[in-house]
Amino acid sequence: MDGYEFISFDELYNVYEITREELNMIDSSFIGETNNDGVWLYISDKDENGLPDFYDSYLGIDVILKPSQGVVFG
């Protein structure tokens, strides 16, 4: 799956604090296949904010990081 990366449910929770039950909060266009161990997620960062687009989708906001400060637009 080009552009997708497999992320185990443990990694998903430990890195992004997203549980299996919260997968429905991610835009379905960023979700590939899912199995008992994890999920294939599209890991692009089109807005170049340092966070994968699937995570922006989960948060429901666009995060723009600047060198001196973090600014959140929602």
N, CA, C and O atoms as CSV, one atom per row, in Angstrom:
chain,resi,resn,atom,element,x,y,z
A,1,MET,N,N,0.851,-1.178,0.000
A,1,MET,CA,C,0.000,0.000,0.000
A,1,MET,C,C,0.897,1.242,0.000
A,1,MET,O,O,1.490,1.597,1.018
A,2,ASP,N,N,0.979,1.876,-1.135
A,2,ASP,CA,C,1.852,3.022,-1.301
A,2,ASP,C,C,1.351,4.218,-0.496
A,2,ASP,O,O,0.189,4.608,-0.607
A,3,GLY,N,N,2.231,4.793,0.310
A,3,GLY,CA,C,1.870,5.947,1.119
A,3,GLY,C,C,1.263,5.601,2.463
A,3,GLY,O,O,1.060,6.474,3.307
A,4,TYR,N,N,0.970,4.311,2.660
A,4,TYR,CA,C,0.386,3.862,3.925
A,4,TYR,C,C,1.451,3.175,4.763
A,4,TYR,O,O,2.389,2.584,4.229
A,5,GLU,N,N,1.302,3.256,6.059
A,5,GLU,CA,C,2.217,2.585,6.976
A,5,GLU,C,C,1.393,1.799,7.991
A,5,GLU,O,O,0.385,2.282,8.506
A,6,PHE,N,N,1.845,0.578,8.265
A,6,PHE,CA,C,1.149,-0.233,9.264
A,6,PHE,C,C,1.532,0.260,10.648
A,6,PHE,O,O,2.715,0.407,10.958
A,7,ILE,N,N,0.540,0.514,11.472
A,7,ILE,CA,C,0.746,0.939,12.855
A,7,ILE,C,C,-0.059,0.011,13.743
A,7,ILE,O,O,-1.276,-0.106,13.598
A,8,SER,N,N,0.635,-0.651,14.667
A,8,SER,CA,C,-0.069,-1.555,15.580
A,8,SER,C,C,-0.952,-0.722,16.504
A,8,SER,O,O,-0.719,0.472,16.695
A,9,PHE,N,N,-1.972,-1.369,17.076
A,9,PHE,CA,C,-2.854,-0.658,17.993
A,9,PHE,C,C,-2.106,-0.187,19.228
A,9,PHE,O,O,-2.433,0.858,19.792
A,10,ASP,N,N,-1.097,-0.954,19.657
A,10,ASP,CA,C,-0.275,-0.517,20.795
A,10,ASP,C,C,0.486,0.761,20.451
A,10,ASP,O,O,0.513,1.704,21.242
A,11,GLU,N,N,1.112,0.793,19.258
A,11,GLU,CA,C,1.828,1.988,18.821
A,11,GLU,C,C,0.887,3.174,18.673
A,11,GLU,O,O,1.202,4.291,19.083
A,12,LEU,N,N,-0.265,2.916,18.086
A,12,LEU,CA,C,-1.247,3.968,17.876
A,12,LEU,C,C,-1.633,4.622,19.199
A,12,LEU,O,O,-1.779,5.842,19.282
A,13,TYR,N,N,-1.794,3.805,20.218
A,13,TYR,CA,C,-2.144,4.348,21.525
A,13,TYR,C,C,-0.942,4.999,22.210
A,13,TYR,O,O,-1.055,6.100,22.750
A,14,ASN,N,N,0.215,4.316,22.187
A,14,ASN,CA,C,1.396,4.826,22.896
A,14,ASN,C,C,1.962,6.100,22.280
A,14,ASN,O,O,2.478,6.953,23.004
A,15,VAL,N,N,1.877,6.248,20.960
A,15,VAL,CA,C,2.438,7.424,20.297
A,15,VAL,C,C,1.406,8.532,20.141
A,15,VAL,O,O,1.694,9.698,20.414
A,16,TYR,N,N,0.196,8.168,19.700
A,16,TYR,CA,C,-0.817,9.182,19.380
A,16,TYR,C,C,-1.980,9.228,20.371
A,16,TYR,O,O,-2.839,10.105,20.277
A,17,GLU,N,N,-2.011,8.291,21.320
A,17,GLU,CA,C,-3.089,8.182,22.306
A,17,GLU,C,C,-4.450,8.013,21.641
A,17,GLU,O,O,-5.452,8.574,22.085
A,18,ILE,N,N,-4.464,7.216,20.551
A,18,ILE,CA,C,-5.711,6.897,19.849
A,18,ILE,C,C,-6.022,5.427,20.110
A,18,ILE,O,O,-5.184,4.563,19.848
A,19,THR,N,N,-7.200,5.137,20.615
A,19,THR,CA,C,-7.602,3.760,20.874
A,19,THR,C,C,-8.315,3.183,19.643
A,19,THR,O,O,-8.676,3.913,18.720
A,20,ARG,N,N,-8.507,1.876,19.650
A,20,ARG,CA,C,-9.253,1.224,18.556
A,20,ARG,C,C,-10.628,1.843,18.389
A,20,ARG,O,O,-11.100,2.050,17.271
A,21,GLU,N,N,-11.260,2.131,19.506
A,21,GLU,CA,C,-12.610,2.676,19.481
A,21,GLU,C,C,-12.656,4.069,18.874
A,21,GLU,O,O,-13.703,4.506,18.396
A,22,GLU,N,N,-11.524,4.770,18.889
A,22,GLU,CA,C,-11.485,6.134,18.375
A,22,GLU,C,C,-11.080,6.213,16.901
A,22,GLU,O,O,-10.975,7.311,16.355
A,23,LEU,N,N,-10.853,5.074,16.250
A,23,LEU,CA,C,-10.493,5.073,14.832
A,23,LEU,C,C,-11.560,5.767,13.984
A,23,LEU,O,O,-11.246,6.364,12.955
A,24,ASN,N,N,-12.801,5.690,14.410
A,24,ASN,CA,C,-13.873,6.323,13.634
A,24,ASN,C,C,-13.792,7.848,13.674
A,24,ASN,O,O,-14.520,8.522,12.945
A,25,MET,N,N,-12.919,8.397,14.514
A,25,MET,CA,C,-12.731,9.842,14.584
A,25,MET,C,C,-11.721,10.324,13.536
A,25,MET,O,O,-11.530,11.528,13.365
A,26,ILE,N,N,-11.072,9.381,12.833
A,26,ILE,CA,C,-10.124,9.703,11.764
A,26,ILE,C,C,-10.877,9.645,10.443
A,26,ILE,O,O,-11.644,8.713,10.204
A,27,ASP,N,N,-10.663,10.628,9.594
A,27,ASP,CA,C,-11.286,10.646,8.273
A,27,ASP,C,C,-10.976,9.328,7.569
A,27,ASP,O,O,-9.816,8.920,7.500
A,28,SER,N,N,-11.987,8.670,7.055
A,28,SER,CA,C,-11.832,7.345,6.459
A,28,SER,C,C,-10.886,7.339,5.261
A,28,SER,O,O,-10.371,6.280,4.900
A,29,SER,N,N,-10.646,8.485,4.638
A,29,SER,CA,C,-9.730,8.531,3.500
A,29,SER,C,C,-8.283,8.273,3.915
A,29,SER,O,O,-7.444,7.994,3.058
A,30,PHE,N,N,-7.974,8.361,5.204
A,30,PHE,CA,C,-6.621,8.124,5.699
A,30,PHE,C,C,-6.437,6.699,6.219
A,30,PHE,O,O,-5.330,6.320,6.602
A,31,ILE,N,N,-7.507,5.910,6.237
A,31,ILE,CA,C,-7.462,4.555,6.789
A,31,ILE,C,C,-7.480,3.544,5.660
A,31,ILE,O,O,-8.354,3.574,4.794
A,32,GLY,N,N,-6.496,2.640,5.678
A,32,GLY,CA,C,-6.468,1.542,4.715
A,32,GLY,C,C,-7.114,0.326,5.340
A,32,GLY,O,O,-8.237,0.393,5.840
A,33,GLU,N,N,-6.406,-0.774,5.309
A,33,GLU,CA,C,-6.920,-2.008,5.898
A,33,GLU,C,C,-6.705,-2.031,7.405
A,33,GLU,O,O,-5.783,-1.410,7.935
A,34,THR,N,N,-7.575,-2.758,8.070
A,34,THR,CA,C,-7.482,-2.944,9.515
A,34,THR,C,C,-7.531,-4.432,9.800
A,34,THR,O,O,-8.289,-5.164,9.162
A,35,ASN,N,N,-6.718,-4.892,10.766
A,35,ASN,CA,C,-6.813,-6.278,11.200
A,35,ASN,C,C,-6.768,-6.316,12.722
A,35,ASN,O,O,-6.866,-5.274,13.370
A,36,ASN,N,N,-6.622,-7.492,13.291
A,36,ASN,CA,C,-6.629,-7.620,14.753
A,36,ASN,C,C,-5.426,-6.981,15.424
A,36,ASN,O,O,-5.471,-6.677,16.616
A,37,ASP,N,N,-4.333,-6.770,14.662
A,37,ASP,CA,C,-3.101,-6.246,15.244
A,37,ASP,C,C,-2.927,-4.742,15.093
A,37,ASP,O,O,-2.247,-4.109,15.901
A,38,GLY,N,N,-3.541,-4.164,14.058
A,38,GLY,CA,C,-3.344,-2.746,13.824
A,38,GLY,C,C,-4.062,-2.269,12.585
A,38,GLY,O,O,-5.023,-2.882,12.120
A,39,VAL,N,N,-3.568,-1.149,12.055
A,39,VAL,CA,C,-4.247,-0.484,10.946
A,39,VAL,C,C,-3.198,0.117,10.004
A,39,VAL,O,O,-2.123,0.535,10.435
A,40,TRP,N,N,-3.533,0.151,8.707
A,40,TRP,CA,C,-2.707,0.836,7.723
A,40,TRP,C,C,-3.229,2.262,7.624
A,40,TRP,O,O,-4.392,2.478,7.284
A,41,LEU,N,N,-2.367,3.243,7.922
A,41,LEU,CA,C,-2.760,4.646,7.882
A,41,LEU,C,C,-1.922,5.401,6.858
A,41,LEU,O,O,-0.718,5.177,6.736
A,42,TYR,N,N,-2.570,6.290,6.133
A,42,TYR,CA,C,-1.871,7.141,5.178
A,42,TYR,C,C,-1.109,8.188,5.982
A,42,TYR,O,O,-1.708,8.958,6.733
A,43,ILE,N,N,0.198,8.215,5.825
A,43,ILE,CA,C,1.038,9.010,6.726
A,43,ILE,C,C,1.540,10.314,6.104
A,43,ILE,O,O,2.583,10.825,6.512
A,44,SER,N,N,0.823,10.851,5.137
A,44,SER,CA,C,1.237,12.106,4.507
A,44,SER,C,C,1.222,13.252,5.521
A,44,SER,O,O,0.594,13.160,6.575
A,45,ASP,N,N,1.920,14.318,5.181
A,45,ASP,CA,C,1.916,15.548,5.972
A,45,ASP,C,C,1.840,16.712,4.995
A,45,ASP,O,O,2.784,17.493,4.868
A,46,LYS,N,N,0.706,16.822,4.304
A,46,LYS,CA,C,0.568,17.796,3.217
A,46,LYS,C,C,0.673,19.239,3.688
A,46,LYS,O,O,1.149,20.094,2.942
A,47,ASP,N,N,0.237,19.525,4.914
A,47,ASP,CA,C,0.342,20.899,5.396
A,47,ASP,C,C,1.686,21.169,6.071
A,47,ASP,O,O,1.929,22.274,6.557
A,48,GLU,N,N,2.554,20.164,6.101
A,48,GLU,CA,C,3.924,20.268,6.615
A,48,GLU,C,C,3.992,20.866,8.015
A,48,GLU,O,O,4.841,21.710,8.302
A,49,ASN,N,N,3.082,20.416,8.886
A,49,ASN,CA,C,3.097,20.909,10.260
A,49,ASN,C,C,3.826,19.963,11.205
A,49,ASN,O,O,3.884,20.209,12.410
A,50,GLY,N,N,4.382,18.888,10.665
A,50,GLY,CA,C,5.116,17.942,11.497
A,50,GLY,C,C,4.265,16.817,12.043
A,50,GLY,O,O,4.781,15.923,12.714
A,51,LEU,N,N,2.967,16.842,11.771
A,51,LEU,CA,C,2.058,15.799,12.225
A,51,LEU,C,C,1.412,15.139,11.013
A,51,LEU,O,O,1.059,15.825,10.054
A,52,PRO,N,N,1.250,13.814,11.042
A,52,PRO,CA,C,0.575,13.155,9.921
A,52,PRO,C,C,-0.850,13.690,9.754
A,52,PRO,O,O,-1.508,14.055,10.728
A,53,ASP,N,N,-1.307,13.729,8.511
A,53,ASP,CA,C,-2.653,14.244,8.239
A,53,ASP,C,C,-3.734,13.450,8.964
A,53,ASP,O,O,-4.752,14.018,9.358
A,54,PHE,N,N,-3.529,12.128,9.147
A,54,PHE,CA,C,-4.539,11.347,9.864
A,54,PHE,C,C,-4.687,11.843,11.295
A,54,PHE,O,O,-5.781,11.801,11.857
A,55,TYR,N,N,-3.581,12.318,11.893
A,55,TYR,CA,C,-3.638,12.810,13.266
A,55,TYR,C,C,-4.335,14.178,13.312
A,55,TYR,O,O,-5.110,14.449,14.229
A,56,ASP,N,N,-4.055,15.045,12.313
A,56,ASP,CA,C,-4.791,16.310,12.213
A,56,ASP,C,C,-6.287,16.029,12.119
A,56,ASP,O,O,-7.098,16.703,12.754
A,57,SER,N,N,-6.641,15.028,11.319
A,57,SER,CA,C,-8.042,14.654,11.146
A,57,SER,C,C,-8.640,14.199,12.475
A,57,SER,O,O,-9.754,14.589,12.824
A,58,TYR,N,N,-7.905,13.379,13.207
A,58,TYR,CA,C,-8.361,12.893,14.514
A,58,TYR,C,C,-8.585,14.060,15.479
A,58,TYR,O,O,-9.589,14.105,16.191
A,59,LEU,N,N,-7.635,15.007,15.494
A,59,LEU,CA,C,-7.741,16.152,16.399
A,59,LEU,C,C,-8.853,17.102,15.987
A,59,LEU,O,O,-9.413,17.813,16.821
A,60,GLY,N,N,-9.171,17.112,14.690
A,60,GLY,CA,C,-10.212,17.997,14.199
A,60,GLY,C,C,-9.749,19.433,14.049
A,60,GLY,O,O,-10.565,20.350,13.955
A,61,ILE,N,N,-8.418,19.630,14.026
A,61,ILE,CA,C,-7.852,20.975,13.896
A,61,ILE,C,C,-6.631,20.908,13.001
A,61,ILE,O,O,-6.073,19.837,12.765
A,62,ASP,N,N,-6.227,22.064,12.509
A,62,ASP,CA,C,-4.953,22.177,11.818
A,62,ASP,C,C,-3.971,22.795,12.791
A,62,ASP,O,O,-4.231,23.862,13.348
A,63,VAL,N,N,-2.853,22.140,12.996
A,63,VAL,CA,C,-1.829,22.628,13.899
A,63,VAL,C,C,-0.690,23.158,13.052
A,63,VAL,O,O,-0.162,22.445,12.198
A,64,ILE,N,N,-0.309,24.401,13.282
A,64,ILE,CA,C,0.815,24.983,12.563
A,64,ILE,C,C,1.893,25.267,13.593
A,64,ILE,O,O,1.694,26.061,14.513
A,65,LEU,N,N,3.028,24.617,13.435
A,65,LEU,CA,C,4.128,24.806,14.369
A,65,LEU,C,C,5.100,25.825,13.805
A,65,LEU,O,O,5.538,25.717,12.659
A,66,LYS,N,N,5.429,26.804,14.612
A,66,LYS,CA,C,6.410,27.811,14.234
A,66,LYS,C,C,7.616,27.618,15.141
A,66,LYS,O,O,7.481,27.072,16.236
A,67,PRO,N,N,8.783,28.052,14.708
A,67,PRO,CA,C,9.988,27.812,15.524
A,67,PRO,C,C,9.876,28.286,16.959
A,67,PRO,O,O,10.341,27.599,17.868
A,68,SER,N,N,9.272,29.440,17.185
A,68,SER,CA,C,9.251,29.998,18.535
A,68,SER,C,C,7.982,29.662,19.314
A,68,SER,O,O,7.941,29.846,20.531
A,69,GLN,N,N,6.941,29.168,18.627
A,69,GLN,CA,C,5.691,28.933,19.332
A,69,GLN,C,C,4.828,27.944,18.561
A,69,GLN,O,O,5.034,27.728,17.367
A,70,GLY,N,N,3.888,27.362,19.231
A,70,GLY,CA,C,2.907,26.514,18.577
A,70,GLY,C,C,1.597,27.279,18.483
A,70,GLY,O,O,1.132,27.845,19.472
A,71,VAL,N,N,1.018,27.297,17.330
A,71,VAL,CA,C,-0.241,28.013,17.122
A,71,VAL,C,C,-1.262,27.013,16.638
A,71,VAL,O,O,-0.988,26.232,15.727
A,72,VAL,N,N,-2.442,27.027,17.240
A,72,VAL,CA,C,-3.495,26.089,16.870
A,72,VAL,C,C,-4.650,26.865,16.258
A,72,VAL,O,O,-5.135,27.845,16.823
A,73,PHE,N,N,-5.077,26.406,15.096
A,73,PHE,CA,C,-6.250,26.977,14.450
A,73,PHE,C,C,-7.328,25.921,14.427
A,73,PHE,O,O,-7.058,24.801,13.993
A,74,GLY,N,N,-8.527,26.212,14.868
A,74,GLY,CA,C,-9.576,25.217,14.900
A,74,GLY,C,C,-10.903,25.737,14.454
A,74,GLY,O,O,-11.883,24.992,14.433
